[in-house]
Amino acid sequence: MADLRAVESRIEELLAELGRQPGVRERADELIRLLIELYEEGLGRIAELLPAGELDRLAADDLVGSLLILHDLHPHSTMDRVHRALEGVRPYLGSHAGGVELLGLGDDGVVLLRLEGTCKGCPSSTVTVKLAIERAILDAAPEVTGVRVDDLEPAPELLQIQPRPPLECPAPLREGLRA
């Protein structure tokens, strides 16, 4: 199976290339729109013909689930998938005596969260949100446009310790070292 991110990247490259040619980009966009409509209709019919529960099984596959989301055919709502993603990170947060509460999903597609327990106010909470929570949500619900955490403390500024620059040795001392 092809690397999906590589395929997506290549499609974007081709569209950008076609966009530099007068009139070609518009025809390419129409072609893509028609293909998407065709696949959407086909996937919709497949979903209708499947026995009860089989669409859930298919939606569990990353690729098929993404296609079902793209065509608004996924059997679970965005909120359900975000809930499941958060359930997946709760053990990790709980191991640090923390937690997360889902406050809602805005019309702009941004998930609003509140950290609980030791996660609330923790200097590392920004990293936790980025590495664990946000990644889990975006994997489960790629249509989400962002994740915002209520009252998230800004990440502390990290000061990097650098090696001291070499000292310039004064000329009289240099002369004494050579003797």
C-alpha positions as CSV (number, residue, x, y, z in Angstrom):
1,M,0.0,0.0,0.0
2,A,1.3,3.5,-0.8
3,D,2.2,5.9,1.9
4,L,-0.9,8.0,2.1
5,R,0.9,11.2,3.2
6,A,3.2,10.8,0.2
7,V,0.2,10.4,-2.2
8,E,-1.5,13.4,-0.7
9,S,1.7,15.4,-1.1
10,R,2.1,14.3,-4.7
11,I,-1.5,15.3,-5.5
12,E,-0.8,18.8,-4.0
13,E,2.4,19.1,-6.1
14,L,0.5,18.1,-9.3
15,L,-2.3,20.6,-8.6
16,A,0.2,23.4,-8.0
17,E,2.0,22.5,-11.2
18,L,-1.3,22.5,-13.1
19,G,-2.2,25.8,-11.5
20,R,0.6,27.5,-13.3
21,Q,-1.1,26.7,-16.7
22,P,-4.0,28.9,-17.7
23,G,-7.3,27.1,-17.5
24,V,-5.8,23.8,-16.6
25,R,-6.2,24.1,-12.8
26,E,-10.0,24.8,-13.2
27,R,-10.4,21.6,-15.3
28,A,-8.3,19.6,-12.8
29,D,-10.4,20.9,-9.9
30,E,-13.6,19.9,-11.8
31,L,-12.2,16.4,-12.6
32,I,-11.3,15.9,-8.9
33,R,-14.7,17.1,-7.8
34,L,-16.4,14.7,-10.1
35,L,-14.3,11.8,-9.0
36,I,-15.0,12.5,-5.4
37,E,-18.7,12.7,-6.1
38,L,-18.5,9.3,-7.9
39,Y,-16.6,7.7,-5.0
40,E,-19.0,9.3,-2.5
41,E,-22.0,7.8,-4.2
42,G,-20.3,4.4,-4.4
43,L,-19.3,4.4,-0.7
44,G,-22.8,5.5,0.2
45,R,-24.3,2.5,-1.6
46,I,-21.8,0.2,0.0
47,A,-22.7,1.5,3.4
48,E,-26.4,1.0,2.8
49,L,-25.9,-2.6,1.6
50,L,-23.7,-3.7,4.5
51,P,-25.2,-5.8,7.3
52,A,-25.7,-4.0,10.6
53,G,-22.5,-3.4,12.5
54,E,-20.2,-4.0,9.4
55,L,-19.8,-0.3,8.7
56,D,-18.4,0.1,12.3
57,R,-15.9,-2.6,11.5
58,L,-14.8,-1.0,8.3
59,A,-14.7,2.4,9.9
60,A,-12.1,1.1,12.4
61,D,-9.6,0.8,9.5
62,D,-7.6,4.0,9.2
63,L,-7.8,4.4,5.5
64,V,-11.5,3.4,5.1
65,G,-12.4,5.4,8.2
66,S,-10.8,8.5,6.6
67,L,-12.7,8.0,3.4
68,L,-15.9,7.6,5.3
69,I,-15.2,10.9,7.2
70,L,-14.3,12.6,3.9
71,H,-17.7,11.7,2.5
72,D,-19.6,12.3,5.7
73,L,-20.5,8.6,5.9
74,H,-18.7,7.6,9.1
75,P,-21.0,5.8,11.5
76,H,-19.7,7.8,14.5
77,S,-20.0,11.5,14.9
78,T,-17.0,13.8,15.4
79,M,-17.8,14.2,19.1
80,D,-18.0,10.4,19.6
81,R,-14.6,9.9,18.0
82,V,-13.1,12.8,20.0
83,H,-14.6,11.2,23.2
84,R,-13.0,7.9,22.2
85,A,-9.6,9.6,21.5
86,L,-9.7,11.2,24.9
87,E,-10.5,7.9,26.6
88,G,-7.4,6.5,24.9
89,V,-5.2,9.2,26.5
90,R,-6.8,9.2,30.0
91,P,-4.6,6.3,31.3
92,Y,-1.5,8.3,30.4
93,L,-2.9,11.5,32.0
94,G,-4.1,9.5,35.0
95,S,-0.6,8.1,35.5
96,H,0.4,11.7,36.2
97,A,-2.7,12.3,38.4
98,G,-4.2,14.4,35.7
99,G,-7.2,14.4,33.4
100,V,-9.0,16.2,30.6
101,E,-12.6,17.3,30.1
102,L,-14.2,17.8,26.7
103,L,-16.1,21.1,26.8
104,G,-17.3,21.1,23.2
105,L,-16.8,21.4,19.5
106,G,-17.1,24.8,18.0
107,D,-18.8,25.6,14.7
108,D,-15.2,26.4,13.5
109,G,-14.2,22.8,14.1
110,V,-12.1,23.6,17.1
111,V,-12.3,21.2,20.1
112,L,-12.3,22.9,23.4
113,L,-10.8,21.1,26.4
114,R,-10.1,21.7,30.1
115,L,-7.2,20.0,31.9
116,E,-7.9,18.6,35.3
117,G,-5.9,17.5,38.3
118,T,-2.1,17.9,38.2
119,C,-2.3,18.7,34.4
120,K,-4.0,21.9,35.2
121,G,-1.4,24.6,35.6
122,C,1.5,22.2,35.1
123,P,4.4,23.8,33.1
124,S,4.5,20.6,30.9
125,S,0.8,20.7,30.1
126,T,1.4,22.4,26.7
127,V,3.7,19.6,25.7
128,T,1.2,17.0,27.0
129,V,-1.5,18.6,24.9
130,K,0.6,18.7,21.8
131,L,2.1,15.3,22.0
132,A,-0.7,13.2,23.4
133,I,-4.1,14.8,23.4
134,E,-4.0,16.8,20.2
135,R,-2.4,14.0,18.2
136,A,-5.0,11.5,19.5
137,I,-7.9,13.8,18.6
138,L,-6.6,14.6,15.1
139,D,-5.9,10.9,14.4
140,A,-9.5,10.0,15.4
141,A,-11.2,13.1,13.9
142,P,-9.1,14.6,11.1
143,E,-11.9,17.0,10.2
144,V,-11.2,18.8,13.5
145,T,-9.5,22.1,12.7
146,G,-7.7,22.6,16.0
147,V,-7.6,21.9,19.7
148,R,-7.9,24.7,22.3
149,V,-7.4,24.2,26.0
150,D,-9.2,26.5,28.4
151,D,-6.8,28.2,30.8
152,L,-3.7,26.6,29.4
153,E,-0.6,28.0,30.9
154,P,1.8,29.2,28.2
155,A,4.8,27.0,27.8
156,P,7.7,28.2,29.9
157,E,10.6,29.8,28.1
158,L,13.4,27.3,28.0
159,L,16.8,28.8,28.6
160,Q,19.5,26.9,26.9
161,I,22.9,26.6,28.5
162,Q,25.6,27.3,26.0
163,P,29.3,26.6,26.4
164,R,31.3,29.6,27.3
165,P,33.1,31.2,24.4
166,P,36.8,30.7,24.5
167,L,38.6,33.4,26.4
168,E,41.0,35.6,24.5
169,C,44.3,35.2,26.1
170,P,46.0,38.5,26.8
171,A,49.2,39.1,24.8
172,P,51.6,39.2,27.8
173,L,50.3,35.9,29.1
174,R,50.5,34.4,25.6
175,E,54.2,35.4,25.5
176,G,54.8,33.8,28.9
177,L,53.3,30.6,27.7
178,R,55.6,30.4,24.7
179,A,58.7,30.9,26.8
